[in-house]
Amino acid sequence: MSNDTGDVIRYNARAWDHQVASGNQWTRPVSPGVIARARQGDWSVLLTATKPAPRRWFPDLAGLRVLCLASGGGQQGPVLAAAGAEVTVYDNSPAQLAQDDFVADRDGLSLRTVQGDMQRLEAFADGAFELVVNPCSVCFVPDVSAVWKEVARVLAPGGALLTGFIDPAVFIFDEERGRRGEVWVRHRLPYSDVNSLPASERKALKDAAEPFVWSHSLETLIGGQLAAGLRLTDLYEDRWTGQAWSDFMPGMLATRAVKDTVTG
């Protein structure tokens, strides 16, 4: 596979289709009970691994135009739809989107699914959404600044972006050793599977149909939102699990940023 962005994005779409088939935890649809509770106003969604996004980050969902960005898997989108939002789920993986369609059909929800690259939102008009919900996924595209620019374009004035991401610092550690309980510094930042690993390890990832990732930087993950014209209003940290370094640092962040209303 070349380093061409299109090739990598197409590969990651297929890799996430495989993750659905193998039952990855981020591809498992929510239960009918979760949907029933959401219809009664008892709901939460994850932007990171374990800590639900604060309810204060959300406006009244009734009729709210929500884009669940790179959020397939039948998790966030159906919950927000059950809570009253007008939801569009946009994801690179057809199999992930099928999970949202499954929940919608099973539980009688109204939501729309659209397949595509999160770096390119040409399917949507300027100001089409009042809320963008982006659970941890920008690590699966090479150009996070392009994502933020497109989000800022499709957000209506006064709208908000809620997003989760991995702390770039964790990418310095060797992942395989981390699973064995070792904290082993290996990589320089910025990290990417495409450019930081030897060919043999890239091949092993491809043979296992594992999605390729990029670390990005805090400058692009947070500063990029500001550069796109959004204003940061809040953030929190969360813990990743399954790695030795997670005993020493949180490893994940979530932010809320708004597109201010233009005033004369």
N, C-alpha and C positions, 0 to 999 in steps of 0.2 A: 504494500500500500504506500502511495506517495504521501508527501506532506501537504498536498493540496487540500484546502479547507473543505471543499465539497466532498472529496473522498472520505475524509475523516468523519464528517457529519453523517454521511450515508452509512459508514461502518458503525457508528454509535447507534444509529436507528436500529440496525440489525442486531447489535449487541443487546440493546434494551428489549427487543422482541424476545431474544433468548432468555433474558432475565425473567420475563413474564412466564415463559414456559417452565423455568426452573424454580419458580416460586419465591423469588427475591422479596424480602419484606416490604419493599417500597412499591411492589406491584400487586399487592393483595387488596382486593376491594373491601370496603367497610361492610359491616353486617347490616341486616335489616333493622336490628335494634338500634344501631347508631343513627340510622336515618329517621327512625320513629322518634327518638329523643330530640334530634335536631329540629324536627317539625314542631316540637313543643318548646323550642327555644333553648334546649340544653345541648350545646354543641361546642366543639373546639377543633382546631386544626394545627398540624405541625408544620413549621418551616424548617426546623432542625430535627435532631435525632429523637429527643425525649421530652422537651419542654414545650407545652402548647403556647402559641402566640397569645399575648394578652388580649382579652376581649375589648379593652379600651382602645386597641389599635383599629378596631372595626367600627365603621358607622352603622346606622340602621340598615340592615340587609334587605328590607322589603323593597323589591323592584330595583335594587342596585345593580348596575351593569358591571359585572366582575369578569376579568380575564384571569383564569388559572393558567399561568405561564410555565411551560415545561413541567406540567403538574398532572400528567396522566397517571393511571394506576387505580382509579376508582376510590380515591381517598378524599382530598380536599374539595374538589369540584362538586361531587354529589352532596356532601355535607352542607356546603354553602347554598346549593340549590334547594335543599330541603328546608333550610332556614329562611328561604324567601328570596334569594338573590337570582338575578337573570345571568346565568353562568355560561361562559364559553371556555372550554378546556382546549389548550393548544399544546401539542407535544410532537416531538420528532419521531416517536415510535407508534406505528399503527396498533401494535398489540397492547401498548399502554392505554391508548385511547379506547380500545375495545373494552377495557375494564370499566371505564366510565360509562360507556354505552350500556354495558351489562347491568350496572347498578341502576341506571336511569330506567331501563326496561323492567327490571325486577321490581322496583319500588315506585314506579309511576312518576318519575321526575322529569321535568323539562330542562334539558341542557343541550348545548351544541358542542360537538367535537370537531377540531380542525387540525390537520396534520401539517407540520412544517418546522423549520429551523428557527429557534428563538432569537437568533441574530437578525432575522428578517421577518418583519410583521406586515408585509405589504398587503396581506389579506384584510387588514383593518384600517379604517379611516382615522384621520387625526381626531383625537378627543373621543374615541369610541367607548372608552371605559372609565368608570369612576373609581375602580379599585383593581389593582393588579396584585395577585397572590402568587409568589414565586418560591416554592419550597426548594431547598438546597439542590441546585442543578446547574448553576453557571460554571461549575468545574468541568462540565462535559462539552463546553464550546471554547474555541481558542480566543475569541474576541469579546470580552465582557463589556467593553466600552460600547460596542455596537448594540448590545442588548439594552443597556441603559438609555441610549439615545432613542431607540425604538420605543421603549416603555414610556419615555417622556413625551414622545409624539402621540402615542395612542391614549395617554391619560388625559382626561378632561381637566381643566383648571379646577383646583381644589381637590383633585383625586390623589390617591396614595398608592405607593408601592410598598408591599411587605415582602421581604426577601430574606432567605437564609443562605449561609455559605460557610465553607470550611476555612478556618484560619490558615493563611498560607504557611505559617511557621511549621505546621505539622508535616509538610511535604519534605522537610529536610531528613526525616527519619526513614529508615528501611522498613517497608511495610511487612515483609515476610518475617523478619526478626521480631518485629513488634507483636505479631501474632504468637510468637513463642515466648513472649515475656521480656524481650530485650529492648532497651532504648538505645538505638544505634544510629548515630548521625551519618548520613551517606550522601545526600544530594545537595547541590547548590540551588538557590532560587534565582529566577523563577523556574519551577519544575513543570515538565510535561512528560507523559508516557511516550509521546512521539519523539521527543528530542533528548530526553535525559537517560533513557534506558538503552542498554546494548541490544543489538538485533535479536539475540537469543531470547531475551526477556520480553521484548515486544511480541515475538512470535508466540511465546507461551501465553501471553494475555489474549492474543487473537485466537489461539487454539481453544482457549477456555471461553471465548466470546465475552470477555470482560470489556466494558466501555473504557475508552481512553479518557484521561483526565488532564487538566491544567490547573496549576496552583493559583495563577493570577497574583496580585499583590493587593495590600490594603489601599494603596494609592488608586488602583483601578476599581477595586470592589466597593470602596466607600467614596473616595475622591471622584471616581467616575460618575457616580450618581449626582454629585454636586456639579460636576462639569456639564452634565446633561441638562441642568436646570432644575434639579430637585433639591429640596431642603430637608436635611436629616432632622427628625424630631425625637427619635428614641432608638435604643438598641438593648439587646441582652445577649448573654453568653449561654452556651449549652455544652454538655459533655458528649463526646463520641465514646463508643464502647468498642471493646475487642482489640485495643492496641495498648501496649505497655505505657506509652507516653500519656494516655488518658488518665493515669493516676496522678499526673503532675500538672496538667493544664486542661482547660475546657475543650478547646479545639474547634468550636463552632460559634458563629455569631448570627444574629438576625437584626435587621434594621427596618425602621419605618421612615419613609421619606415622602414628602408631599410636593405636588406641583402647585405652586401658589397661584391664586387668582390674579390676573393682571389688573392693576388699578391705574386709573388716570392720574 
